[in-house]
């Protein structure tokens, strides 16, 4: 199944267009936070654009599901936003916070805190996707459930859950799995 196809809980209308049906008991997730480095770039070359497989489709489907998306990076705003424009995903994000938005760069928590604040969602309803151990540490310090992305060099230490790519399983299945894991089911 490709990343843009839908899982078994979804149906299609008579014209064959997918209709996303979300059960009433669906996960409590309302927002995702991603760190630019390690997700949009490879961890070993954090300034060289190299998005994770299935990422663009994943972001587009999140928007269709009204999941708020936040992105943070200690890099310069222009480099990050230009790359997001190239991928045509800038409009997917509700919040993009970079170096120019804070006085203290990581490891100071300001950048992460501002990203969470602008999303306006309680941390228990946020999931972070991180490709670097440093990002996992930031997310965990705020009490955010963290999914580590293994880009071939191992899962970042401390992640609550891990994936190898955003096309590994359909988005709804992934979010359901994360929700069940969070709730200890």
N, C-alpha and C positions, 0 to 999 in steps of 0.2 A: 504494500500500500504506500503510495507516495505521500509526502507531507501535506498536500492540499486536499487529499481525499478525506472522507469522514469515516468515523468508526461505526460499530454496529448500533450504537444508541441514536444514530442520526437517520433521517429518512429523506426521501426526495419527493418533491411535489409531482403532479402528473406530467409536467414538462421536463422532468429529469433534473431540475435544479435542486441542489442540496438545501435542506432546511435544517438548521442546527436546533435540535431539541435538547434542552438541558433539564434533567429531572429536578423536581422541587428540592430533593435532598442533596442537591449538588454541592460541591466543595464551597468552602467559605472564602476561597481566594478571590480577591478583588484587584490585585495589582502585582506586577512583576517588576523587579529592579535588575538591571544588567550592568555590568562594568564593561566598558568599551574594550579595554585590553583583555585578551584571552578569549573573548567571545567574537568580536569583530576582527581581531588580529590573532596571530599565533603567539602563545605564551613566550616562545623563545625570541620573537621579534615583535615586541609590543607596539612599534610604530609603523609596521608594514601591514596594510590592509589585507586580510585573509579571513573572510567570514566563515563561520562554522557551517557545515552542510545543513541545509534545510532552514537556516535562520530567517531568511527573508519571508518565506512562506509561513513560518511560525509566527513572526511578528504581525503579518497581515491577518492571520486568523485570530490572533489575540484581539486585535482591534475590532474585528467583526463580532467577537464575543463580549465587547465592551469591558475588556480587562485593561485597566490603566497601566501604561508602560513608562518606566523611568530609566534613564541611562545616566551613568556618571563616569567621569574620567578626569585624571589629573593632567591630561594633555591640553593643549591650546584648543579653544572652541572651534576655530576655523578648520583645523585638520579633521576633527571629529565630524563636524556638520558637513563638510565637503564630502567625506566618505559616505555618510548616511544619504546624502543627495544622490551620489553615484549609484547607490543601491536602491534608490527610490523608496526609502523607508523613513525619512525624516518625519513625515506626517503621522507615522504610527505612534510616535512618542508624545506623551503628555508632559513630560519633563526631561530636559537634557541639561545636565549640570556639568560644567567643566572648570578648568583652572581659573578662569576669570570671575567665577561666581563666589569664590571664597578667599579669605585672607591667608589661612593656613592650609597647605596641601597635606594629603595623607602622609604620615599616619594620623594626623589630626582628624577627628571625626566630622568636621564641618561639612565636607562635600557630601558625604553619605547622608548626614542629617538633613541637609537642605533638599536633597533628592526625595527623601521620605516625606518631609514636610510639604513639599509642593504637590505631591500626589494626594495628600490629605486622607490617607488610609491607615488605620491602626496596623502596627507591625505584625500582629497575629494573622492578618489577612493579606500579607505580602509574602511572596516567594522570590528569593534572589537566585539568579543564575550567574555563577562565577567560574572563570577559567584559570584564576590564579589563587594561590594559597593566601596571599595578602587580602584579596577581595572576600574570600571565605571568612577570614578573621574579622573584617569590618562588619559583614552581615551578621555573623554570630554574636558580635558584641552588642548589636542592637536587638537581639532576640528574634531575628528573622530566619525562617526556615530556608536552608541554603542547598541548592543543587549544584554540585561540582561538575564541570565539563571536562572530560578526559579527552584531550586533543592528541593522544598518542604518547604522552609523557607521564601518564598516571593521573588519578583523581586528586585534586587539591586537598591537602590534609584538613580534616575537620568538617567536611561537607556532610550534610544529613542524608543526601541521596546523590546518585551520580548518573550521568548519561554520557554517551559518546558523540552524539550529534542531535540536532533538533529534528531530524527525520527518522530517528530510531523507532519511534512509535507515533501513532496519530496523537495530535495535541490533546483531545478530550481524554484519551486513555492515559496519557502522561499526567495530566492534571488530576484525574481521578486517582491514579497511583500515588501521587504526591499527597493528596488529601487523605487517603487511607493511611499512608505512612505517618503523616502528622498526627492523626487521631489514634494511632496505635492499633489499627484494625488488621 
